[in-house]
Amino acid sequence: MITLHGKTVRQTLEDILIPDSTALVVIDIQNDFFDDDGVFAQAGRDMTLAQENLPNMRKLIAEWQAMDLLTVFVRQVTLPGGRGDSPAWLRLKVRDGKSPNYTLKGSWGAEFCQGIEPREQDPIIEKLRPDAFFGTSLDIILKANGIDTAVLIGANTEGCVESTVRSSAHHDYYTVVAEDAVASSNAQFHDASLTFMKNRFLVEPSAQIIDMLKANYR
């Protein structure tokens, strides 16, 4: 830790991962982004990386819940009839030929993947854009529970994950990414995004994150 302008600045993973003030933010682990029958796969996207890293996501969530730490589940939704989609957003959604109706509200594709199971006490936040803070109650929920550190996992690495990582930092949270618990349908973009995030944020294996939390557990 260092002191700047009279303020204590936590720098290392050990200093930052204080269980009572750290939350897991689970981003968009939904069928349309992971399953072979989902919209992304049906549009020709490669699900290999997503399916390889999904067990790591399940394991990290289960260990987090077992410690009874705040776990927030976020899911992307599309409203029927495009009621949440502006023309500019629709252009972005269909830029690569996929349907704009992925994670359609109420559909199987919008459901969490098998084994991703929020408990009754786990907040579930729906969002209409990649950034999980934008237009949602995420910041209010985190601050209401005394959280100053966010650990992020989920999909897609270069999209909703990176957007939320940047926003987390902009909302003044210490921000940590679980390197083996994020995924994309484009391995090249996934790698490029991780390279960027490692330059600005803490990016660590999920096992190391859990071990450090347990070591700091009081």
C-alpha positions as CSV (number, residue, x, y, z in Angstrom):
1,M,0.0,0.0,0.0
2,I,1.0,3.6,-0.6
3,T,-0.3,7.0,0.5
4,L,-1.1,9.7,-2.0
5,H,-2.6,13.0,-1.1
6,G,-3.3,11.6,2.4
7,K,-5.2,8.6,1.0
8,T,-4.3,5.0,1.4
9,V,-4.0,3.3,-2.0
10,R,-4.2,-0.5,-2.0
11,Q,-2.0,-1.9,-4.8
12,T,-1.5,-5.7,-4.6
13,L,-4.0,-8.5,-5.0
14,E,-3.5,-9.3,-1.3
15,D,-4.3,-5.8,-0.3
16,I,-7.2,-5.4,-2.6
17,L,-9.1,-8.6,-2.1
18,I,-10.8,-8.0,1.3
19,P,-13.7,-10.4,1.5
20,D,-16.2,-8.1,3.2
21,S,-15.8,-5.4,0.5
22,T,-15.3,-7.6,-2.6
23,A,-18.1,-8.7,-4.9
24,L,-18.2,-11.1,-7.8
25,V,-19.9,-9.7,-10.9
26,V,-21.0,-12.5,-13.2
27,I,-21.5,-11.1,-16.7
28,D,-23.8,-12.7,-19.4
29,I,-23.2,-16.4,-18.9
30,Q,-26.3,-17.1,-21.0
31,N,-27.2,-19.8,-23.5
32,D,-27.1,-17.6,-26.5
33,F,-23.4,-16.8,-25.8
34,F,-22.3,-20.3,-24.9
35,D,-24.5,-23.1,-26.1
36,D,-24.2,-24.8,-29.5
37,D,-27.9,-24.1,-30.0
38,G,-27.6,-20.4,-29.1
39,V,-27.8,-17.5,-31.4
40,F,-24.0,-16.9,-31.6
41,A,-23.2,-20.5,-32.5
42,Q,-26.0,-20.6,-35.0
43,A,-24.5,-17.5,-36.7
44,G,-21.3,-19.4,-37.1
45,R,-19.4,-18.2,-34.1
46,D,-16.8,-20.5,-32.5
47,M,-17.9,-21.6,-29.1
48,T,-14.7,-23.5,-28.2
49,L,-13.2,-21.0,-25.8
50,A,-16.6,-20.2,-24.2
51,Q,-17.3,-23.9,-23.5
52,E,-13.7,-24.6,-22.3
53,N,-13.8,-21.8,-19.8
54,L,-17.4,-22.3,-18.6
55,P,-16.4,-24.9,-16.0
56,N,-13.9,-22.4,-14.5
57,M,-16.8,-19.9,-14.2
58,R,-19.0,-22.4,-12.5
59,K,-16.3,-23.3,-10.1
60,L,-15.5,-19.7,-9.2
61,I,-19.1,-18.9,-8.6
62,A,-19.6,-22.0,-6.4
63,E,-16.6,-21.2,-4.3
64,W,-17.6,-17.5,-4.0
65,Q,-21.1,-18.5,-2.9
66,A,-19.7,-21.0,-0.4
67,M,-17.9,-18.2,1.3
68,D,-21.2,-16.3,1.4
69,L,-19.7,-13.3,-0.3
70,L,-21.8,-10.9,-2.5
71,T,-22.4,-12.4,-5.9
72,V,-24.2,-10.3,-8.5
73,F,-25.5,-11.9,-11.7
74,V,-25.9,-9.7,-14.8
75,R,-27.6,-10.7,-18.0
76,Q,-28.1,-9.1,-21.3
77,V,-31.6,-8.8,-22.6
78,T,-33.2,-7.8,-25.9
79,L,-36.8,-6.5,-25.6
80,P,-39.4,-7.9,-28.0
81,G,-39.9,-5.9,-31.2
82,G,-36.6,-4.1,-30.7
83,R,-38.1,-1.8,-28.1
84,G,-34.7,-1.3,-26.4
85,D,-32.7,-1.0,-29.6
86,S,-31.8,2.3,-31.2
87,P,-30.9,2.3,-34.9
88,A,-27.2,2.8,-34.0
89,W,-27.3,-0.1,-31.5
90,L,-29.1,-2.3,-34.1
91,R,-26.3,-1.6,-36.6
92,L,-23.7,-2.8,-34.0
93,K,-25.7,-5.9,-33.2
94,V,-26.0,-7.1,-36.8
95,R,-22.6,-5.9,-38.0
96,D,-21.4,-9.6,-38.4
97,G,-24.6,-11.1,-39.8
98,K,-26.1,-12.5,-36.6
99,S,-29.7,-11.9,-35.5
100,P,-30.3,-8.8,-33.4
101,N,-32.7,-10.9,-31.2
102,Y,-30.1,-12.7,-29.1
103,T,-30.9,-13.1,-25.4
104,L,-34.5,-12.2,-26.2
105,K,-36.3,-11.5,-22.9
106,G,-38.1,-14.6,-21.8
107,S,-36.4,-16.9,-24.2
108,W,-34.2,-20.0,-23.6
109,G,-31.3,-18.1,-25.1
110,A,-31.5,-15.4,-22.4
111,E,-31.4,-17.9,-19.5
112,F,-28.3,-18.6,-17.6
113,C,-26.3,-21.6,-18.7
114,Q,-26.7,-24.8,-16.9
115,G,-24.9,-24.8,-13.6
116,I,-25.0,-21.0,-13.3
117,E,-27.3,-20.7,-10.3
118,P,-28.1,-17.5,-8.4
119,R,-29.2,-18.0,-4.9
120,E,-32.3,-16.3,-3.5
121,Q,-30.1,-13.6,-2.0
122,D,-28.0,-13.0,-5.1
123,P,-29.0,-9.8,-7.0
124,I,-29.9,-10.3,-10.7
125,I,-29.5,-7.3,-13.0
126,E,-30.7,-7.0,-16.5
127,K,-29.0,-4.7,-19.0
128,L,-29.7,-3.5,-22.5
129,R,-26.1,-2.5,-23.4
130,P,-22.7,-4.1,-22.9
131,D,-21.7,-2.0,-19.8
132,A,-23.3,-3.6,-16.7
133,F,-23.3,-0.2,-15.0
134,F,-25.0,1.7,-17.7
135,G,-28.7,2.3,-17.0
136,T,-28.8,-0.4,-14.2
137,S,-28.7,-0.5,-10.4
138,L,-25.3,-2.3,-10.2
139,D,-23.5,0.7,-8.7
140,I,-26.2,1.2,-6.1
141,I,-26.2,-2.4,-5.1
142,L,-22.5,-2.6,-4.7
143,K,-22.2,0.6,-2.7
144,A,-25.2,-0.4,-0.5
145,N,-23.2,-3.5,0.5
146,G,-20.0,-1.7,1.3
147,I,-18.2,-3.0,-1.8
148,D,-15.1,-1.2,-3.2
149,T,-13.6,-4.1,-5.2
150,A,-15.2,-5.9,-8.1
151,V,-14.0,-9.2,-9.6
152,L,-15.4,-9.8,-13.0
153,I,-16.1,-13.0,-15.0
154,G,-18.2,-14.0,-18.0
155,A,-18.7,-13.1,-21.6
156,N,-17.8,-11.7,-24.1
157,T,-14.2,-10.7,-23.1
158,E,-13.8,-7.9,-25.7
159,G,-17.4,-6.8,-25.4
160,C,-19.5,-6.8,-22.3
161,V,-16.7,-7.8,-20.0
162,E,-14.2,-5.2,-21.1
163,S,-17.0,-2.5,-21.2
164,T,-17.9,-3.3,-17.6
165,V,-14.2,-3.5,-16.5
166,R,-13.6,0.0,-17.8
167,S,-16.8,1.2,-16.2
168,S,-16.0,-0.4,-12.9
169,A,-12.8,1.5,-12.7
170,H,-14.6,4.7,-13.8
171,H,-17.0,4.1,-10.9
172,D,-14.0,4.0,-8.5
173,Y,-13.9,0.3,-7.8
174,Y,-10.7,-1.7,-7.5
175,T,-11.2,-3.9,-10.5
176,V,-10.0,-7.5,-11.0
177,V,-10.5,-9.9,-13.9
178,A,-10.4,-13.6,-13.5
179,E,-8.3,-14.5,-16.6
180,D,-9.5,-18.1,-17.0
181,A,-13.1,-17.3,-16.3
182,V,-13.8,-14.9,-19.2
183,A,-14.5,-16.0,-22.7
184,S,-15.4,-15.0,-26.2
185,S,-16.5,-16.5,-29.5
186,N,-13.4,-14.9,-31.1
187,A,-10.1,-16.1,-29.6
188,Q,-8.1,-13.4,-31.3
189,F,-10.3,-10.6,-29.8
190,H,-10.3,-12.4,-26.5
191,D,-6.5,-12.4,-26.4
192,A,-6.2,-8.8,-27.5
193,S,-8.7,-7.7,-24.8
194,L,-6.8,-9.5,-22.1
195,T,-3.5,-8.0,-23.3
196,F,-5.1,-4.5,-22.9
197,M,-6.7,-5.2,-19.6
198,K,-3.4,-6.6,-18.1
199,N,-1.8,-3.2,-18.8
200,R,-4.4,-1.3,-16.7
201,F,-6.1,-3.7,-14.3
202,L,-5.4,-6.8,-12.2
203,V,-5.9,-9.9,-14.3
204,E,-5.3,-13.1,-12.4
205,P,-6.2,-16.8,-12.5
206,S,-9.4,-17.6,-10.7
207,A,-7.6,-20.1,-8.3
208,Q,-5.3,-17.3,-7.2
209,I,-8.2,-15.0,-6.6
210,I,-10.0,-17.6,-4.4
211,D,-6.8,-18.5,-2.5
212,M,-6.1,-14.9,-1.7
213,L,-9.7,-14.3,-0.5
214,K,-9.5,-17.3,1.7
215,A,-6.2,-16.2,3.1
216,N,-7.8,-12.8,3.9
217,Y,-11.0,-14.3,5.2
218,R,-11.8,-13.3,8.8
